[in-house]
Amino acid sequence: MTDLGTKILFASKRDKISHDLERLEEFSCFIEDALRKELRRIKSKAIKELQNSHDAFNNKIIAESYAEDIFQIETDFPRLQRYALFVSLMSLVESTIVGLCQTTKRLFNVSEDFNAAKPRVIDRGVSFVKRHAKIDVNNLIKDLKLLQNLSQIRNCIVHAQGSLKTWRNADIIKNLIKSKTLPNLTCDNHDRIVFKQGFIEKLIKKIHKFLEVLLSKIFLCYSSKAT
């Protein structure tokens, strides 16, 4: 591949990674903002109805009728949408890693195919790139460990609805929560994983940086090999 071709390929891969992650972040911010607005609207409506009512029994009925709506928008809906966005983010990471393996195969004339159907796509994918592109991943070890833990969280959400009570590798996730590596990650009184507001957006930025560094390493090694 010519130097120009390499630069074009590198730019297109970088732009694709940035576009996908930025769109996901924008969508997360959009949903969070919509939920905040809806919560304010419902609380304001409930307060007005209570102020216009002078009957204790009627006040009780009004409060109970709004309590479920407020709980949904304040607790249930954020949990569901953050879970969904997190699973989408991890799927995007895996598909990007698969793409980087295919790019490595193409640039370095690798005969081996990367099997994306097997488990541990991220670990195996980075190992594939490291082995065939001869890149140094020592400064990415911390990020790789974090991604391994995030994969555990994704699996717990997909297979156990985020419940640590029944998850076989719950200790890994609990230790990650205790370490405060991700400050907006916690669990509730029922041992269910909770993503606080801002978790998804901060995680996207962290993963974006990791993928860009990995991509840069591949093309740097290819450029060094070509000269």
GICORJO-V685959 format. One record per backbone hydrogen bond with DSSP energy under -1.0 kcal/mol. NH is the residue of the N-H (numbers start at 1). CO is the residue of the C=O. E is the energy in kcal/mol with one decimal. If there is no record, write none. Layout:
nh: {NH,NH}
co: {CO,CO}
e: {E,E}
This chain:
nh: {6,7,8,9,10,11,12,13,14,15,16,17,18,19,20,21,22,23,24,25,26,27,28,29,30,31,32,33,34,35,36,37,38,39,40,41,42,43,44,45,46,47,48,49,50,51,52,59,60,61,62,63,64,65,66,67,70,71,72,73,74,75,76,77,79,80,81,82,83,84,85,86,87,88,89,90,91,92,93,94,95,96,97,98,99,100,101,102,103,104,105,106,107,108,110,124,125,126,127,128,129,130,131,132,133,140,144,145,146,147,148,149,150,151,152,153,154,155,156,157,158,159,160,162,163,164,170,173,174,175,176,177,178,179,185,186,188,191,193,194,196,199,202,203,204,205,206,207,208,209,210,211,212,213,214,215,216,217,218,219,220,221,222,223,224,225,226,227}
co: {2,3,4,5,6,7,8,9,10,11,12,13,14,15,16,17,18,19,20,21,22,23,24,25,26,27,28,29,30,31,32,33,34,35,36,37,38,39,40,41,42,43,44,45,46,47,48,55,56,57,58,59,60,61,62,63,66,67,68,69,70,71,71,72,75,76,77,78,79,80,81,82,83,84,85,86,87,88,89,90,91,92,93,94,95,96,97,98,99,100,101,102,103,104,105,120,121,122,123,124,125,126,127,128,129,137,140,141,142,143,144,145,146,147,148,149,150,151,152,153,154,155,156,156,160,191,167,169,170,171,172,173,174,175,182,194,192,188,162,186,184,196,198,199,200,201,202,203,204,205,206,207,208,209,210,211,212,213,214,215,216,217,218,219,220,221,222,223}
e: {-2.5,-2.3,-2.4,-2.4,-2.8,-2.5,-2.5,-2.3,-2.5,-2.6,-2.1,-2.2,-2.5,-2.8,-2.4,-2.2,-2.6,-2.2,-1.8,-2.2,-2.6,-2.4,-2.1,-2.4,-2.3,-2.4,-2.5,-2.3,-2.2,-2.4,-2.1,-2.2,-2.2,-2.4,-2.2,-2.2,-2.4,-2.3,-2.3,-2.2,-2.5,-2.4,-2.0,-2.1,-2.2,-2.3,-1.7,-2.6,-1.9,-1.8,-2.5,-2.7,-2.2,-2.2,-1.7,-1.6,-2.7,-2.4,-2.4,-2.3,-2.5,-2.5,-1.5,-4.0,-1.9,-2.6,-2.7,-2.4,-2.4,-2.3,-2.4,-2.4,-2.5,-2.2,-2.5,-2.5,-2.1,-2.2,-2.3,-2.2,-2.5,-2.1,-2.5,-2.4,-2.0,-2.1,-2.1,-2.0,-2.1,-2.4,-2.5,-1.9,-2.9,-2.5,-1.9,-2.6,-2.6,-2.4,-2.0,-2.3,-2.4,-2.8,-2.5,-2.3,-2.7,-2.0,-2.7,-2.3,-1.9,-2.3,-2.0,-2.0,-2.6,-2.0,-1.4,-1.9,-2.7,-2.5,-2.2,-2.3,-2.6,-2.8,-2.1,-1.9,-2.0,-3.4,-1.3,-1.1,-2.8,-2.5,-1.6,-2.3,-2.4,-1.9,-2.1,-2.6,-2.1,-1.8,-2.8,-3.3,-3.1,-2.2,-2.2,-2.3,-2.4,-1.7,-1.8,-2.7,-2.7,-1.9,-1.8,-2.6,-2.1,-2.2,-2.4,-2.5,-2.5,-2.2,-1.7,-1.9,-2.3,-2.3,-2.0,-2.4,-2.2,-1.9,-2.1,-1.3}
